[in-house]
Amino acid sequence: MCYKAGVLPASVEVAIVGGGFAGLATAWWLERLGASAIVLEREAELGVYASGRSAGLGRQLVEDDETSALTVRGAALLREEFAPAWTATGGILSFDDPAHLAAYAARAARLGVTVSALDRAAVLARWPQLAGLAIAGALHVPGDGVIAVMPLVKAFAAGACVALDTAVHAIEAGRVMTSQGAIAARVVVDASGAWAGRLVDEAPLDALKRHVFVIAGEAGAGPYLWHLGSDEVYVRAADGGILTSPCDELRTPAADQQPDARGEALMRALLAKAGFGETEIVRRWACQRSFTPDRRMRLGRDPRRPWLVWAAGLGGHGATAAPAVGEVVARAAVAALRER
């Protein structure tokens, strides 16, 4: 770390607001591209809100081609550059709608992602606890995996210049005002998660609260399961049991999200319907996913402010997409530097 508590550098080429996956991955790439940068994080630790609470599923195929291209590239970089944080498990995406399955298979073909078709029996051979799910078919994605979230945060931060306990109050062309004083910056990256845009009076992102649980049980080795049906749920092996989420989406103000009785009741009802039976909760937490209105990530240069670059709206795909997001954003920041 280049930062001494209470003493910001007078100037830097790129100031990055936010010490989560997007901001730290951008700093990791900027170091490799030869640009000086500092990550400004208001909390005393990195990855406090969304990034540190990720379920850690390294899923490559997601809702659209644009986002999937980032998660595919991100997974490749995780395997190549951050292997200690990646466990190759494979993944199973199951569907209750054959048309939905066909759309994902076509996306895999377009993006060069290896998949194989599974029938209901093959899915339940891996996850017999979920025999109540309506499964019309599934895709096995052998290149998927599980991500160790906080080790990945630390790997991105290694060698970066990070200022903790440094809240950003305002940004403008050439300057960032923080709780530790002002810093001159030629380019600013807004990577502040669900709070992105507030420093320049942009419309707020949609913040959606989601619950994650670790429940008692044996999962064994093998791929996670993400059921992309009307009753969406995912499960994977975890220390102490089985990690699961009812994939809830409660619109909420950006905040330090905490688990609640509503989320627990939803999880219990969904797993009971899926055939899981009674569950003992070992751990519980709530995470926060942020979306732009069109649910596409907001990455790259701002069209009205040549000094501002976005790294926002990752929509819950931050853990897998972060290395690719950082690459896109860092290259945009370097391009902005060359013009200023």
C-alpha positions as CSV (number, residue, x, y, z in Angstrom):
1,M,0.0,0.0,0.0
2,C,1.4,3.4,-0.9
3,Y,-1.0,5.3,1.4
4,K,-0.1,6.5,4.9
5,A,-3.1,7.0,7.1
6,G,-4.1,10.7,7.0
7,V,-1.8,11.6,4.2
8,L,-3.1,11.4,0.7
9,P,-0.7,11.9,-2.3
10,A,-1.1,15.4,-3.7
11,S,-1.9,14.1,-7.1
12,V,-2.5,10.9,-9.1
13,E,-3.4,10.1,-12.7
14,V,-6.5,8.0,-11.8
15,A,-8.6,8.2,-8.6
16,I,-10.9,5.2,-8.1
17,V,-13.9,5.7,-5.9
18,G,-14.8,2.4,-4.2
19,G,-12.8,-0.6,-2.9
20,G,-15.0,-3.5,-4.2
21,F,-14.4,-5.8,-7.1
22,A,-14.8,-3.2,-9.8
23,G,-12.5,-0.6,-8.3
24,L,-9.8,-3.0,-7.2
25,A,-9.8,-4.9,-10.5
26,T,-9.4,-1.6,-12.3
27,A,-6.5,-0.7,-10.1
28,W,-4.9,-4.1,-10.8
29,W,-5.1,-3.4,-14.5
30,L,-3.9,0.2,-14.3
31,E,-0.8,-1.0,-12.5
32,R,0.0,-3.3,-15.4
33,L,-0.8,-0.5,-17.9
34,G,1.7,1.8,-16.2
35,A,-0.8,4.4,-14.9
36,S,-0.7,5.7,-11.3
37,A,-3.9,5.2,-9.4
38,I,-5.3,5.3,-5.9
39,V,-8.4,3.5,-4.6
40,L,-10.5,5.6,-2.2
41,E,-12.6,3.4,0.1
42,R,-14.8,5.0,2.8
43,E,-14.8,1.9,5.1
44,A,-12.0,0.5,7.2
45,E,-11.9,-2.7,5.1
46,L,-12.2,-3.6,1.5
47,G,-15.1,-5.3,-0.1
48,V,-17.5,-4.6,2.8
49,Y,-20.9,-4.4,1.0
50,A,-21.5,-6.3,-2.2
51,S,-18.1,-7.8,-3.1
52,G,-17.3,-9.4,0.3
53,R,-20.8,-10.9,0.5
54,S,-20.8,-12.6,-2.9
55,A,-21.9,-16.3,-3.1
56,G,-18.8,-16.9,-5.2
57,L,-20.3,-18.8,-8.0
58,G,-18.1,-18.6,-11.1
59,R,-20.9,-18.7,-13.6
60,Q,-20.0,-17.8,-17.2
61,L,-23.4,-18.0,-19.0
62,V,-25.8,-15.3,-17.9
63,E,-28.8,-13.3,-19.1
64,D,-27.4,-11.7,-22.3
65,D,-24.4,-12.0,-24.7
66,E,-22.8,-8.7,-23.6
67,T,-22.7,-9.6,-19.9
68,S,-21.7,-13.2,-20.7
69,A,-18.8,-12.0,-22.8
70,L,-17.5,-10.3,-19.6
71,T,-18.1,-13.2,-17.3
72,V,-16.5,-15.6,-19.8
73,R,-13.4,-13.4,-20.1
74,G,-13.4,-12.8,-16.4
75,A,-13.5,-16.6,-15.6
76,A,-10.6,-17.1,-18.0
77,L,-8.5,-14.5,-16.2
78,L,-9.4,-15.9,-12.8
79,R,-8.2,-19.3,-13.9
80,E,-5.0,-17.8,-15.4
81,E,-4.1,-15.0,-13.0
82,F,-5.9,-15.7,-9.8
83,A,-5.8,-19.5,-9.6
84,P,-5.6,-19.7,-5.7
85,A,-9.0,-18.0,-5.6
86,W,-10.6,-20.3,-8.1
87,T,-11.8,-23.9,-7.6
88,A,-12.8,-25.7,-10.8
89,T,-16.1,-27.5,-10.0
90,G,-18.1,-27.0,-13.1
91,G,-21.7,-25.8,-13.0
92,I,-25.2,-27.0,-13.9
93,L,-27.8,-24.6,-15.2
94,S,-31.2,-26.2,-15.1
95,F,-34.4,-24.9,-16.7
96,D,-38.2,-25.5,-16.5
97,D,-38.7,-23.9,-20.0
98,P,-37.1,-25.6,-23.0
99,A,-37.0,-22.4,-24.9
100,H,-35.0,-20.8,-22.2
101,L,-32.6,-23.7,-22.2
102,A,-32.2,-23.4,-26.0
103,A,-31.4,-19.7,-25.7
104,Y,-28.6,-20.5,-23.3
105,A,-27.3,-23.3,-25.4
106,A,-27.2,-20.9,-28.4
107,R,-25.4,-18.3,-26.3
108,A,-22.8,-20.8,-25.3
109,A,-22.2,-21.7,-29.0
110,R,-21.8,-18.0,-29.9
111,L,-19.3,-17.3,-27.2
112,G,-17.4,-20.5,-27.5
113,V,-18.3,-21.9,-24.0
114,T,-18.2,-25.7,-23.8
115,V,-21.5,-27.2,-22.6
116,S,-23.2,-30.5,-22.6
117,A,-26.9,-31.3,-22.3
118,L,-28.2,-33.1,-19.2
119,D,-31.6,-34.6,-18.5
120,R,-33.5,-34.3,-15.3
121,A,-32.2,-37.7,-14.0
122,A,-28.6,-36.5,-14.5
123,V,-29.2,-33.3,-12.6
124,L,-30.8,-35.2,-9.7
125,A,-28.0,-37.7,-9.6
126,R,-25.8,-34.7,-8.5
127,W,-28.5,-32.9,-6.4
128,P,-31.0,-35.5,-5.3
129,Q,-32.2,-33.1,-2.5
130,L,-34.0,-31.0,-5.1
131,A,-36.2,-33.6,-6.7
132,G,-39.2,-31.3,-6.5
133,L,-37.8,-28.8,-9.0
134,A,-39.5,-28.6,-12.4
135,I,-36.6,-29.5,-14.6
136,A,-37.1,-29.8,-18.4
137,G,-33.4,-30.0,-19.1
138,A,-30.0,-28.6,-18.1
139,L,-26.6,-27.6,-19.3
140,H,-23.4,-28.8,-17.7
141,V,-20.7,-26.0,-18.0
142,P,-17.4,-27.7,-17.1
143,G,-15.5,-24.4,-17.2
144,D,-17.4,-22.9,-14.3
145,G,-16.2,-22.9,-10.8
146,V,-16.3,-21.4,-7.3
147,I,-14.6,-18.3,-6.2
148,A,-13.0,-17.6,-2.8
149,V,-14.3,-14.1,-2.5
150,M,-12.1,-12.4,0.1
151,P,-8.8,-13.9,-1.2
152,L,-9.8,-12.5,-4.6
153,V,-10.4,-9.1,-3.1
154,K,-6.9,-9.2,-1.4
155,A,-5.3,-10.5,-4.6
156,F,-6.7,-7.5,-6.6
157,A,-5.5,-5.1,-3.9
158,A,-2.0,-6.5,-3.6
159,G,0.4,-3.9,-4.8
160,A,-2.4,-1.3,-5.3
161,C,-2.4,2.1,-3.6
162,V,-5.4,2.0,-1.3
163,A,-6.7,4.7,1.1
164,L,-9.1,3.2,3.7
165,D,-11.4,5.3,5.9
166,T,-11.5,7.9,3.1
167,A,-15.0,8.9,2.1
168,V,-15.3,10.9,-1.2
169,H,-17.6,13.9,-0.8
170,A,-17.4,15.4,-4.3
171,I,-15.7,15.0,-7.6
172,E,-15.1,17.4,-10.4
173,A,-12.7,17.8,-13.4
174,G,-9.2,17.5,-12.0
175,R,-10.1,17.1,-8.3
176,V,-11.5,14.7,-5.8
177,M,-12.6,16.0,-2.3
178,T,-12.4,13.4,0.5
179,S,-12.7,13.2,4.2
180,Q,-8.8,13.2,4.3
181,G,-8.5,16.3,2.0
182,A,-8.4,17.0,-1.7
183,I,-6.4,15.1,-4.3
184,A,-5.7,16.2,-7.8
185,A,-6.7,13.5,-10.4
186,R,-6.7,13.7,-14.2
187,V,-9.3,10.9,-14.4
188,V,-11.9,9.6,-11.9
189,V,-13.4,6.1,-11.9
190,D,-16.8,5.8,-10.2
191,A,-16.8,2.2,-8.9
192,S,-18.9,2.9,-5.8
193,G,-21.3,0.1,-6.3
194,A,-25.0,0.8,-5.5
195,W,-24.0,4.4,-4.7
196,A,-22.6,5.0,-8.2
197,G,-23.6,8.2,-9.9
198,R,-24.5,10.2,-6.7
199,L,-21.4,12.2,-6.8
200,V,-22.4,13.7,-10.2
201,D,-26.2,13.8,-9.6
202,E,-26.9,10.9,-11.9
203,A,-30.1,8.9,-11.3
204,P,-29.4,6.2,-8.7
205,L,-28.9,2.6,-9.7
206,D,-31.5,0.0,-8.7
207,A,-30.3,-1.7,-5.5
208,L,-31.7,-5.2,-4.9
209,K,-31.3,-7.1,-1.7
210,R,-30.7,-10.8,-1.8
211,H,-30.4,-13.4,0.9
212,V,-27.7,-16.1,1.1
213,F,-27.7,-19.0,3.6
214,V,-25.4,-21.9,4.5
215,I,-27.6,-24.8,5.6
216,A,-26.6,-28.1,7.2
217,G,-26.2,-30.9,4.8
218,E,-23.8,-32.9,2.7
219,A,-23.2,-31.7,-0.9
220,G,-20.1,-33.7,-1.9
221,A,-17.7,-32.7,-4.7
222,G,-19.0,-31.6,-8.1
223,P,-20.8,-28.8,-9.9
224,Y,-23.0,-26.3,-8.3
225,L,-26.7,-26.1,-9.5
226,W,-28.4,-22.9,-10.6
227,H,-32.0,-23.4,-11.4
228,L,-33.1,-20.7,-13.9
229,G,-36.8,-21.4,-13.6
230,S,-39.9,-19.7,-12.2
231,D,-38.6,-20.8,-8.8
232,E,-35.1,-19.6,-9.1
233,V,-32.6,-21.0,-6.6
234,Y,-28.9,-22.0,-6.5
235,V,-27.0,-24.4,-4.3
236,R,-23.3,-25.3,-4.0
237,A,-21.0,-27.1,-1.6
238,A,-19.7,-24.8,1.2
239,D,-17.7,-25.1,4.3
240,G,-20.1,-26.3,7.0
241,G,-22.9,-27.4,4.7
242,I,-24.6,-26.2,1.5
243,L,-24.7,-22.6,0.3
244,T,-28.1,-21.6,-1.1
245,S,-30.1,-18.6,-2.1
246,P,-33.8,-18.1,-3.0
247,C,-32.6,-15.5,-5.5
248,D,-34.9,-12.9,-4.0
249,E,-34.8,-9.3,-5.4
250,L,-36.2,-6.8,-2.9
251,R,-35.8,-3.2,-4.2
252,T,-34.2,-1.1,-1.4
253,P,-32.2,2.0,-0.9
254,A,-28.4,1.4,-1.1
255,A,-27.4,0.3,2.4
256,D,-25.5,-2.2,4.6
257,Q,-28.0,-5.0,3.9
258,Q,-28.9,-7.3,6.8
259,P,-30.8,-10.6,6.7
260,D,-34.4,-10.6,7.7
261,A,-37.3,-13.0,8.5
262,R,-38.9,-12.4,5.1
263,G,-35.8,-13.8,3.3
264,E,-35.6,-16.8,5.6
265,A,-39.2,-17.6,5.1
266,L,-38.8,-17.4,1.3
267,M,-35.8,-19.7,1.4
268,R,-37.5,-22.3,3.6
269,A,-40.6,-22.3,1.4
270,L,-38.7,-22.6,-1.8
271,L,-36.5,-25.4,-0.6
272,A,-39.4,-27.3,0.8
273,K,-41.2,-26.9,-2.6
274,A,-38.1,-28.2,-4.3
275,G,-38.0,-31.2,-2.1
276,F,-35.2,-30.3,0.2
277,G,-37.2,-30.7,3.4
278,E,-36.4,-29.2,6.8
279,T,-33.3,-27.1,6.9
280,E,-31.0,-26.0,9.7
281,I,-29.3,-22.6,9.1
282,V,-25.6,-22.5,9.8
283,R,-25.0,-19.0,8.5
284,R,-27.0,-16.2,6.9
285,W,-26.3,-12.9,5.3
286,A,-27.7,-10.4,2.8
287,C,-26.0,-9.0,-0.2
288,Q,-26.7,-6.0,-2.4
289,R,-26.8,-6.2,-6.2
290,S,-26.9,-3.0,-8.3
291,F,-28.4,-2.5,-11.8
292,T,-28.7,0.1,-14.4
293,P,-32.2,0.6,-15.8
294,D,-31.5,-1.6,-18.8
295,R,-29.6,-4.1,-16.7
296,R,-26.4,-3.7,-18.7
297,M,-23.2,-2.8,-16.9
298,R,-22.2,0.8,-17.1
299,L,-18.5,0.6,-18.1
300,G,-16.2,3.1,-19.8
301,R,-16.1,6.8,-20.4
302,D,-18.9,9.2,-19.6
303,P,-20.2,10.8,-22.8
304,R,-20.6,14.2,-21.1
305,R,-17.6,14.3,-18.8
306,P,-14.3,13.4,-20.5
307,W,-12.6,13.0,-17.1
308,L,-15.1,10.4,-15.7
309,V,-15.1,6.7,-16.3
310,W,-17.7,4.3,-15.0
311,A,-17.4,0.9,-13.4
312,A,-20.9,0.4,-12.2
313,G,-24.0,-1.8,-12.3
314,L,-22.4,-5.2,-12.2
315,G,-25.7,-6.8,-11.3
316,G,-24.4,-9.5,-9.1
317,H,-21.8,-10.7,-11.6
318,G,-18.9,-8.9,-10.0
319,A,-16.9,-11.9,-8.7
320,T,-16.8,-13.6,-12.1
321,A,-16.7,-10.6,-14.3
322,A,-14.4,-8.4,-12.2
323,P,-11.1,-9.1,-14.0
324,A,-12.7,-8.3,-17.4
325,V,-14.5,-5.3,-16.0
326,G,-11.2,-4.0,-14.7
327,E,-9.6,-4.5,-18.0
328,V,-12.3,-2.6,-19.9
329,V,-12.4,0.3,-17.4
330,A,-8.6,0.6,-17.0
331,R,-8.2,0.8,-20.8
332,A,-10.9,3.5,-20.9
333,A,-9.1,5.4,-18.2
334,V,-5.8,5.2,-20.0
335,A,-7.5,6.5,-23.2
336,A,-8.9,9.4,-21.2
337,L,-5.4,10.2,-19.8
338,R,-4.0,10.4,-23.3
339,E,-6.5,13.0,-24.2
340,R,-6.1,15.2,-21.1
